[in-house]
Amino acid sequence: MKRNNDNITLSEALKNFVLENKLEKGLDKVNARDVWTQQMGPAIEKYTTSLKLERDTLYVQLSSSVLREELSYGKEKIIRNLNEALGKNLIKKIVLR
């Protein structure tokens, strides 16, 4: 990391560190999982058996076919809410399994 005399905040320093060390994808995966839990709530979290972010697609494994069917109608809204909570347009597609 280049060192200069400009004062930067800890937040900026961490952001630079993450970018320079290509850690962003890993953090995005962790954040996507956290945001899914926050946005969808404990009832849906209980039926979520696996969650995986690959590129711009979120793969969600659900143990309830009824819930899978129900959520499939609101995919666009779910994507919008998750991206809003993430603070960036990270998820373009959701695959419910």
C-alpha positions as CSV (number, residue, x, y, z in Angstrom):
1,M,0.0,0.0,0.0
2,K,1.5,3.4,-0.9
3,R,2.0,5.7,2.0
4,N,1.4,9.3,1.7
5,N,0.8,12.2,4.1
6,D,-2.9,12.6,3.3
7,N,-5.0,11.8,6.3
8,I,-7.6,9.2,5.5
9,T,-10.3,7.6,7.6
10,L,-10.0,4.1,8.9
11,S,-13.0,3.2,6.7
12,E,-11.1,4.5,3.6
13,A,-8.0,2.6,4.6
14,L,-9.9,-0.7,5.0
15,K,-11.7,-0.1,1.7
16,N,-8.3,0.4,0.0
17,F,-6.9,-2.7,1.7
18,V,-9.9,-4.8,0.6
19,L,-9.7,-3.6,-3.0
20,E,-5.9,-3.9,-3.3
21,N,-6.0,-7.5,-1.9
22,K,-9.0,-8.6,-4.0
23,L,-11.0,-9.5,-0.9
24,E,-14.2,-7.9,-2.1
25,K,-15.8,-11.0,-3.7
26,G,-15.4,-12.9,-0.4
27,L,-16.9,-10.1,1.6
28,D,-19.7,-9.8,-0.9
29,K,-20.5,-13.5,-0.3
30,V,-20.6,-13.0,3.5
31,N,-22.7,-9.8,3.1
32,A,-25.2,-11.5,0.8
33,R,-25.8,-14.2,3.4
34,D,-26.2,-11.7,6.2
35,V,-28.5,-9.5,4.1
36,W,-30.7,-12.6,3.1
37,T,-31.2,-13.3,6.8
38,Q,-32.0,-9.7,7.7
39,Q,-34.3,-9.1,4.8
40,M,-36.1,-12.4,4.7
41,G,-36.5,-12.8,8.4
42,P,-36.2,-15.8,10.8
43,A,-39.2,-17.8,9.3
44,I,-37.6,-18.0,5.8
45,E,-34.1,-18.3,7.3
46,K,-35.3,-21.5,9.0
47,Y,-36.1,-23.1,5.6
48,T,-32.9,-21.9,3.9
49,T,-30.5,-24.9,3.8
50,S,-27.9,-23.3,1.6
51,L,-27.0,-19.9,0.1
52,K,-24.3,-19.3,-2.5
53,L,-23.4,-16.2,-4.4
54,E,-21.7,-16.9,-7.8
55,R,-20.9,-13.9,-9.9
56,D,-24.2,-12.0,-10.0
57,T,-26.5,-15.0,-9.2
58,L,-27.7,-15.9,-5.7
59,Y,-28.5,-19.6,-5.4
60,V,-30.9,-20.4,-2.5
61,Q,-31.6,-23.9,-1.4
62,L,-34.9,-24.2,0.5
63,S,-36.3,-27.2,2.3
64,S,-39.9,-26.2,1.6
65,S,-41.3,-26.6,-1.9
66,V,-44.4,-24.4,-0.9
67,L,-42.1,-21.6,0.2
68,R,-40.0,-22.0,-2.9
69,E,-43.1,-21.6,-5.0
70,E,-44.3,-18.6,-3.0
71,L,-40.9,-16.8,-3.2
72,S,-40.6,-17.4,-6.9
73,Y,-43.4,-14.9,-7.5
74,G,-41.5,-12.1,-5.8
75,K,-38.0,-12.6,-7.1
76,E,-37.7,-9.1,-8.6
77,K,-38.7,-7.5,-5.3
78,I,-36.4,-9.8,-3.3
79,I,-33.4,-8.8,-5.6
80,R,-34.3,-5.1,-5.3
81,N,-34.5,-5.4,-1.4
82,L,-31.2,-7.4,-1.1
83,N,-29.3,-5.0,-3.4
84,E,-30.7,-2.0,-1.5
85,A,-29.5,-3.5,1.8
86,L,-26.1,-4.4,0.3
87,G,-25.7,-0.8,-1.0
88,K,-24.8,-1.9,-4.5
89,N,-26.2,-3.8,-7.5
90,L,-24.6,-7.1,-6.6
91,I,-27.4,-9.6,-7.3
92,K,-29.0,-9.7,-10.8
93,K,-30.7,-13.1,-10.5
94,I,-32.0,-15.5,-7.9
95,V,-32.2,-19.3,-8.4
96,L,-34.4,-21.0,-5.9
97,R,-33.8,-24.7,-5.5
